[in-house]
Amino acid sequence: MKKILFLLPLLTIISCSPERVHIDDTQENKEAQMLFYQGKPFTGIAYDVYSNGQLQFEETYKDGELNGLYQEWYENGQLASQGTFKDNELNGLFQEWDKNGQLLEEQFYDN
């Protein structure tokens, strides 16, 4: 019984997590500025990786539009930039770093 009680919250968390797909598996409609997956506006996280397997970027979508956290990394694994999007536009704090982790720029966007 204890095992079932432990697994139930875990399954709930997993089932509620956003879908994660490789950017090559999506289709972009540039005119509409929307991302589609399997013919429907995509909701979840799209990502890409470098040839060495290191994560290159992750971007969050809701109903085909950038909505949520965006992060990009250098090939060495250092965070390059991060910000938040709302309705396809930067919204809130946006930061950029160099390859050594030194903060280069901070900007605040309010759409």
C-alpha positions, 0 to 999 in steps of 0.5 A, a space after each residue: 500500500 505504501 508503494 502505491 501511495 508513493 507512486 500516485 503523486 509521481 505519476 501525477 507529476 509526470 503526466 502533468 509535465 509539458 511535452 518535450 520535442 526536438 525542434 526538427 520534429 516540429 513545423 514552423 509557420 513563419 507568417 503566423 509566427 506559430 510552431 506546430 507539432 503533428 499538425 496542431 499548435 504546439 504546447 510544451 518545450 522544443 529543444 535542440 542539441 549540439 553535435 556533442 550532445 550538449 543542450 543548445 536551447 529550450 523554448 516553451 510554447 503554448 498554443 503554438 506561440 512562445 510563452 514561458 522560459 527560453 534558455 540557450 547554452 554555449 557548446 561548452 555547457 555555459 548558459 548563454 542567455 535566458 528570458 521569458 516570452 509572453 505571446 511571442 514577445 520577450 517579457 520580463 528580465 532577459 540576460 546574456 552571458 559570455 562563454 566564461 559565465 560573465 554577465 554581458 547584458 540585462 534588459 527588462 522587457 514589458 510588452 
